[in-house]
Structures are given as C-alpha cells and as structure tokens.
C-alpha cells in the first residue's frame, strides 16, 4: 500500500488528480495497517496537496502523537500547512515554530515557516507580532552568516502589504520601512 500510494503521490506533480488517488490508497492501507507511519505520512501529504485540510489535520495529529522515529522536518512542514489550511491560526503558529526548532529543518523550511507565521499575524492584523517574527529571524540569519536577499525581500513585502491596507501616515511609514529593508537587501 505505501509503495503504491507513494508512487501516486509522486505522480501528483504531473497531474494533481493523483494526490486524491494517493490519499484513497493510503486510507485503504490504513484500514488494514492503522499504525503504519509511512501510510499516515502519505495520507497527510496527499490530503494537504489535494486541499482536504480537515483530513490532513487529523492525519497530522495521528502522526505526531505516534512519536514515530521516522518523523522529520517534512512531516512537521506538512502538519503545519494542514493546521493552517484548517483555519486554526494560533495552533498553526505553534506548529510552524515547532518546524523551525527541528534539528533537521533546512533553511528553506525555516524561511517558509517564518513567512507563514508573519502572514498569519499579518492576516490577523497584528503587524507588530509579524514584524517581531521577521526581525528575530533576520537577526538569527545575520548571526549565522546565511542572510539572503530573499529573506529581506519577504520581510519588505510584508510592509508593502501593510502600506496597501493602511491610511494616512501609516502608509508613508510602511513604505519607508520597506524602502529601508530593500536598501539593506540591495547591499
């Protein structure tokens, strides 16, 4: 079951319909082998990719509570996406922070997580928390010598979005902050 579901999931990159088929196969396998972590992972991944976030969140919860030794940064990334897609913003922030703390998380994972956290805060209208999330991340990237243009561009983009949603002096301040960040990125 896991090999066939995995093959269907991999085929989803060519045709999105295969994500739903991978989910069906994984679910059928889980009926027979309910504690199989590989089937649970494929079900989680497929449910996220096919935008069935309620199912995805259930599979994420099942996988994370299993405490299986094969759980890795990809699993945390998909679990966080599932929770975010379901609409539980506070829990999604916690899940993305857990992804950031994983020892095997890549720079791409951490950048993705920070951007999602900031987006959640931004969507909630809490720009101060979004700014803190980004500025802490930028500081940690500077300290490690891994700060990239993309990191700063994402940070500046948040202020561009804030400018579009603001009025009066707040628009000017948001544009000035974005300009400051873009200037740093240009260096």
C-alpha positions as CSV (number, residue, x, y, z in Angstrom):
1,X,0.0,0.0,0.0
2,X,2.7,2.5,1.0
3,X,4.7,2.0,-2.3
4,X,1.6,2.3,-4.5
5,X,0.3,5.3,-2.5
6,X,3.8,6.8,-2.7
7,X,4.0,6.3,-6.4
8,X,0.6,8.0,-6.9
9,X,1.7,10.9,-4.7
10,X,4.9,11.4,-6.7
11,X,2.8,11.3,-9.9
12,X,0.8,14.2,-8.4
13,X,3.4,16.6,-9.6
14,X,2.4,15.8,-13.1
15,X,-1.3,15.5,-12.6
16,X,-3.0,16.9,-9.4
17,X,-5.7,14.2,-9.6
18,X,-3.1,11.7,-8.4
19,X,-3.0,13.4,-5.0
20,X,-6.6,12.4,-4.4
21,X,-5.8,8.9,-5.6
22,X,-2.8,8.6,-3.3
23,X,-5.0,9.7,-0.4
24,X,-7.6,7.0,-1.3
25,X,-4.8,4.3,-1.5
26,X,-3.3,5.4,1.8
27,X,-6.6,5.5,3.5
28,X,-7.4,2.0,2.3
29,X,-4.0,0.8,3.6
30,X,-4.6,2.5,6.9
31,X,-7.8,0.4,7.3
32,X,-5.6,-2.7,7.2
33,X,-2.5,-1.3,8.9
34,X,-3.7,1.6,11.1
35,X,-0.3,2.1,12.8
36,X,1.8,2.3,9.6
37,X,3.6,5.7,9.8
38,X,4.5,5.7,6.1
39,X,0.9,5.4,5.1
40,X,0.0,8.1,7.6
41,X,2.6,10.4,6.1
42,X,1.4,9.8,2.5
43,X,-2.2,10.4,3.7
44,X,-1.1,13.6,5.3
45,X,0.9,14.9,2.3
46,X,-1.8,13.9,-0.2
47,X,-4.6,15.5,1.9
48,X,-2.6,18.8,2.1
49,X,-1.8,18.8,-1.6
50,X,-5.4,18.0,-2.5
51,X,-6.6,20.7,-0.1
52,X,-8.6,18.4,2.2
53,X,-7.3,20.2,5.3
54,X,-9.7,18.7,7.8
55,X,-8.5,15.2,6.9
56,X,-4.9,16.4,6.7
57,X,-5.1,17.9,10.2
58,X,-6.4,14.5,11.5
59,X,-3.6,12.6,9.9
60,X,-1.1,15.2,11.2
61,X,-2.4,14.8,14.7
62,X,-2.2,11.0,14.4
63,X,1.3,11.0,13.0
64,X,2.6,13.5,15.6
65,X,1.1,11.6,18.5
66,X,2.6,8.4,17.3
67,X,6.1,9.6,18.3
68,X,7.5,7.5,15.4
69,X,11.2,7.8,15.0
70,X,10.9,8.5,11.3
71,X,9.1,11.8,11.8
72,X,11.2,14.5,10.1
73,X,11.1,18.2,9.1
74,X,8.9,17.4,6.0
75,X,6.3,15.9,8.3
76,X,6.3,19.0,10.5
77,X,6.0,21.2,7.5
78,X,3.0,19.3,6.1
79,X,1.4,19.2,9.5
80,X,1.7,22.9,10.0
81,X,0.3,23.5,6.5
82,X,-2.6,21.2,7.4
83,X,-3.4,23.1,10.6
84,X,-3.1,26.5,8.8
85,X,-5.4,25.3,6.0
86,X,-7.9,24.2,8.5
87,X,-8.0,27.7,9.9
88,X,-6.7,27.2,13.4
89,X,-4.2,30.2,13.3
90,X,-2.8,30.0,16.8
91,X,-2.2,26.3,16.6
92,X,-0.6,26.8,13.1
93,X,1.8,29.4,14.6
94,X,2.8,26.8,17.2
95,X,3.3,24.2,14.5
96,X,5.4,26.4,12.4
97,X,7.6,27.3,15.4
98,X,8.0,23.6,16.0
99,X,9.2,23.2,12.4
100,X,11.7,26.0,12.9
101,X,13.1,24.2,16.0
102,X,13.6,20.9,14.3
103,X,17.3,19.9,14.1
104,X,16.9,18.6,10.5
105,X,14.9,21.6,9.2
106,X,16.5,23.2,6.2
107,X,17.0,26.9,5.6
108,X,14.1,26.7,3.2
109,X,11.9,25.1,5.9
110,X,12.7,27.9,8.3
111,X,12.2,30.7,5.8
112,X,8.9,29.1,4.8
113,X,7.8,28.8,8.4
114,X,8.7,32.4,9.3
115,X,6.9,33.7,6.3
116,X,3.8,31.7,7.2
117,X,3.9,32.9,10.8
118,X,4.3,36.5,9.7
119,X,1.5,36.0,7.1
120,X,-0.8,34.6,9.8
121,X,-0.1,37.6,12.1
122,X,-0.5,40.0,9.2
123,X,-3.9,38.4,8.3
124,X,-4.9,38.8,11.9
125,X,-3.9,42.5,11.7
126,X,-1.1,42.1,14.2
127,X,1.7,43.7,12.3
128,X,3.8,44.2,15.4
129,X,3.9,40.5,16.0
130,X,4.6,39.9,12.3
131,X,7.5,42.4,12.4
132,X,8.9,40.8,15.5
133,X,8.8,37.3,13.9
134,X,10.6,38.6,10.9
135,X,13.1,40.8,12.7
136,X,14.1,37.9,15.0
137,X,14.5,35.6,12.0
138,X,16.6,38.2,10.1
139,X,18.8,38.6,13.2
140,X,19.4,34.9,13.5
141,X,20.2,34.6,9.8
142,X,22.7,37.5,10.1
143,X,24.4,35.9,13.1
144,X,24.8,32.6,11.2
145,X,26.0,34.4,8.0
146,X,23.2,32.9,6.0
147,X,21.1,36.0,5.4
148,X,19.9,36.1,1.8
149,X,18.2,38.7,-0.5
150,X,15.0,36.5,-0.4
151,X,14.8,36.8,3.4
152,X,14.9,40.5,3.2
153,X,12.6,40.7,0.2
154,X,10.0,38.7,2.1
155,X,10.3,41.0,5.1
156,X,10.0,44.1,2.9
157,X,7.0,42.6,1.1
158,X,5.1,42.5,4.4
159,X,5.5,46.2,4.8
160,X,4.3,46.7,1.2
161,X,1.2,44.8,2.1
162,X,0.8,46.8,5.2
163,X,1.0,50.0,3.2
164,X,-1.8,48.9,0.9
165,X,-4.0,48.2,3.9
166,X,-3.2,51.4,5.8
167,X,-4.3,55.0,5.7
168,X,-2.6,58.4,6.2
169,X,0.8,58.5,7.9
170,X,0.8,54.7,8.4
171,X,1.1,54.3,4.6
172,X,4.2,56.5,4.5
173,X,5.8,54.8,7.5
174,X,5.2,51.4,6.0
175,X,6.7,52.4,2.6
176,X,9.7,54.0,4.4
177,X,10.3,50.8,6.4
178,X,10.0,48.7,3.2
179,X,12.5,51.0,1.4
180,X,14.9,50.6,4.3
181,X,14.7,46.8,4.1
182,X,15.0,46.9,0.3
183,X,18.2,49.1,0.6
184,X,19.7,46.5,3.0
185,X,18.8,43.7,0.6
186,X,20.5,45.6,-2.3
187,X,23.7,45.6,-0.3
